Amino acid sequence: MLSRFARGVGRIVVAATFLIGNAAAAHEFRVGAITIDHPWSRAIPPRAPTAAGYLVIRNAGPREDKLIGAQSPMANTAEFHEMSVIDNVMRMRPIEGGIAIPPGGEIRLAPNGRHLMLIGPKEGFVQGARVPLTLVFERAGRVDVELAVQSMGARDTGHAETRDHPECGDKAERHNMAEHHGEAESGGRIGHCGEAKN
């Protein structure tokens, strides 16, 4: 009898652990028709001038919504920026007017494209930590999420450990500094390791 009871308790504990594990792995946030999937960032050292945030936003509703702002207690300001490659040169500019999310569609903020820029982080981001972030939508309003901090070289969904440019080492994030100082806005060029080129 006791053995049967113990096995039953064991199954309950395993099931609960499985559910908790799945919830942690999913790492998504929902409000109304909007789903924010796996928001993440890369680790940065203390006194880094900027950090970046990445995520996927899905709109299951019948009307367009728009991502119009972001705030974090872990940074002085937050902006949306876009990076593109023209003639093998990275160029980055702030996104004006927000980012529209079409009905039934999605947007991705990802490395080497549109992304969230956290300017003036108040401390380093340590791998495995969570960074609080509030996203502001035109219709859905304010949504509190957390950026899961991945390794300094993580890319795509944040689970991979490969670097965009392995030969660049920890310089992979240095484009953020150049962007913050307006290199891209003034027509400056940024090399593939993130260093500003004149």
C-alpha positions as CSV (number, residue, x, y, z in Angstrom):
1,M,0.0,0.0,0.0
2,L,2.7,2.4,1.0
3,S,4.8,1.5,-2.0
4,R,1.8,2.2,-4.3
5,F,1.2,5.5,-2.6
6,A,4.9,6.5,-3.0
7,R,4.7,5.6,-6.7
8,G,1.6,7.8,-7.0
9,V,3.3,10.7,-5.3
10,G,6.3,10.2,-7.5
11,R,4.2,10.4,-10.7
12,I,2.6,13.7,-9.4
13,V,6.0,15.2,-8.7
14,V,7.3,14.2,-12.1
15,A,4.2,15.6,-13.8
16,A,4.5,18.9,-11.9
17,T,8.3,19.1,-12.7
18,F,7.5,18.5,-16.4
19,L,4.9,21.2,-16.4
20,I,7.2,23.7,-14.7
21,G,10.0,22.8,-17.1
22,N,7.8,23.3,-20.1
23,A,6.6,26.7,-18.8
24,A,10.2,27.8,-18.3
25,A,11.2,26.6,-21.7
26,A,8.3,28.3,-23.4
27,H,9.3,31.7,-21.9
28,E,6.4,33.5,-23.5
29,F,4.1,36.3,-22.3
30,R,0.6,37.0,-23.5
31,V,-1.9,39.9,-23.3
32,G,-5.1,39.7,-25.4
33,A,-4.2,38.8,-28.9
34,I,-0.5,39.6,-28.5
35,T,2.1,36.9,-27.7
36,I,5.7,37.8,-26.9
37,D,7.9,34.7,-27.5
38,H,11.3,34.1,-25.9
39,P,12.6,37.6,-25.2
40,W,16.3,37.4,-24.7
41,S,19.6,39.3,-24.5
42,R,23.3,38.6,-24.6
43,A,25.6,38.8,-21.6
44,I,27.5,42.1,-21.3
45,P,30.3,43.2,-19.0
46,P,29.9,45.9,-16.3
47,R,30.0,49.4,-17.7
48,A,29.1,48.3,-21.2
49,P,27.5,51.3,-23.0
50,T,24.6,49.3,-24.5
51,A,22.9,46.0,-24.7
52,A,20.5,44.4,-27.2
53,G,17.2,42.7,-26.8
54,Y,15.6,40.2,-29.2
55,L,12.1,38.6,-29.3
56,V,9.2,37.5,-31.5
57,I,5.8,39.2,-31.3
58,R,2.7,37.5,-32.7
59,N,-0.7,39.2,-33.3
60,A,-3.6,36.7,-33.3
61,G,-6.2,39.4,-33.4
62,P,-8.1,40.9,-36.4
63,R,-6.6,44.4,-36.1
64,E,-3.1,45.7,-36.4
65,D,-1.2,46.6,-33.3
66,K,2.0,48.6,-33.0
67,L,5.0,48.3,-30.7
68,I,5.7,51.9,-29.8
69,G,8.1,51.9,-26.9
70,A,10.0,50.0,-24.3
71,Q,11.4,50.7,-20.8
72,S,13.7,48.8,-18.4
73,P,14.8,49.6,-14.8
74,M,18.1,48.1,-15.9
75,A,18.9,50.8,-18.5
76,N,18.7,54.5,-18.9
77,T,16.7,54.4,-22.1
78,A,15.4,51.8,-24.7
79,E,15.0,52.3,-28.4
80,F,14.2,50.2,-31.5
81,H,17.0,50.1,-34.1
82,E,17.4,48.4,-37.5
83,M,20.6,47.0,-38.9
84,S,21.0,46.2,-42.6
85,V,23.9,45.1,-44.8
86,I,24.5,47.3,-47.9
87,D,27.5,46.5,-50.1
88,N,28.9,44.2,-47.4
89,V,28.8,47.0,-44.8
90,M,26.5,47.0,-41.7
91,R,24.4,50.1,-41.3
92,M,22.2,50.8,-38.3
93,R,19.5,53.4,-37.7
94,P,16.8,54.0,-35.1
95,I,13.2,53.0,-36.1
96,E,10.9,55.9,-36.0
97,G,7.1,55.7,-35.4
98,G,7.1,52.2,-33.9
99,I,6.9,48.7,-35.4
100,A,3.5,47.5,-36.8
101,I,2.3,44.0,-36.1
102,P,-0.2,43.0,-38.8
103,P,-3.3,41.0,-37.9
104,G,-2.5,37.3,-37.9
105,G,1.2,38.1,-38.4
106,E,4.4,38.4,-36.5
107,I,7.5,40.5,-36.2
108,R,11.0,39.4,-35.2
109,L,13.6,41.5,-33.4
110,A,16.8,39.5,-34.0
111,P,20.5,39.8,-34.4
112,N,21.6,41.4,-37.7
113,G,18.1,43.0,-38.2
114,R,15.6,45.0,-36.1
115,H,16.4,44.9,-32.4
116,L,15.8,46.6,-29.1
117,M,18.7,48.7,-27.9
118,L,19.1,49.2,-24.2
119,I,21.2,52.3,-23.8
120,G,23.2,52.9,-20.6
121,P,22.8,49.5,-18.8
122,K,23.1,50.0,-15.0
123,E,25.1,46.9,-14.5
124,G,26.4,43.9,-16.5
125,F,24.1,41.2,-17.7
126,V,25.1,37.8,-16.5
127,Q,24.3,34.7,-18.4
128,G,21.3,32.9,-16.8
129,A,19.9,36.1,-15.3
130,R,16.6,37.8,-16.3
131,V,16.3,41.5,-17.2
132,P,12.9,43.1,-16.6
133,L,11.5,44.9,-19.5
134,T,8.2,46.7,-20.3
135,L,7.0,46.8,-23.9
136,V,4.4,49.4,-24.9
137,F,1.8,48.7,-27.5
138,E,-0.6,51.0,-29.2
139,R,-3.6,48.8,-28.5
140,A,-2.5,46.1,-26.0
141,G,-0.9,48.7,-23.7
142,R,2.0,48.0,-21.4
143,V,3.3,44.4,-21.1
144,D,5.9,43.3,-18.6
145,V,8.3,40.7,-19.8
146,E,11.8,39.4,-19.0
147,L,14.8,39.1,-21.2
148,A,16.6,35.8,-20.6
149,V,20.3,36.5,-20.7
150,Q,22.2,34.1,-23.0
151,S,25.9,33.8,-23.6
152,M,27.8,36.7,-25.1
153,G,28.0,34.9,-28.5
154,A,24.4,33.6,-28.6
155,R,22.4,34.1,-31.8
156,D,19.0,33.5,-33.4
157,T,16.7,32.3,-30.6
158,G,19.3,32.7,-28.0
159,H,19.8,28.9,-27.4
160,A,22.7,28.5,-29.8
161,E,26.2,29.3,-28.6
162,T,27.8,30.0,-32.0
163,R,29.0,33.5,-32.9
164,D,28.0,35.5,-35.9
165,H,31.6,36.1,-36.6
166,P,33.8,33.7,-34.5
167,E,37.0,35.5,-35.5
168,C,35.7,38.7,-33.8
169,G,35.4,37.1,-30.4
170,D,33.7,39.4,-27.8
171,K,33.7,42.3,-30.4
172,A,30.4,40.9,-31.8
173,E,28.5,43.4,-29.6
174,R,30.7,46.4,-30.3
175,H,28.3,47.6,-33.1
176,N,26.0,48.6,-30.3
177,M,28.5,51.2,-29.1
178,A,28.9,52.6,-32.6
179,E,25.2,52.8,-33.0
180,H,24.7,54.5,-29.7
181,H,27.2,57.2,-30.7
182,G,25.4,57.9,-34.0
183,E,27.9,56.4,-36.4
184,A,25.2,54.8,-38.6
185,E,22.9,57.9,-38.5
186,S,25.6,60.1,-39.9
187,G,26.4,57.7,-42.7
188,G,29.4,56.0,-40.9
189,R,30.2,52.5,-41.8
190,I,30.4,49.6,-39.4
191,G,32.6,46.6,-40.2
192,H,31.5,43.0,-39.7
193,C,33.0,43.0,-36.1
194,G,31.0,46.0,-35.1
195,E,33.8,48.6,-35.4
196,A,33.1,51.9,-36.9
197,K,34.7,52.7,-40.2
198,N,35.1,56.2,-41.6
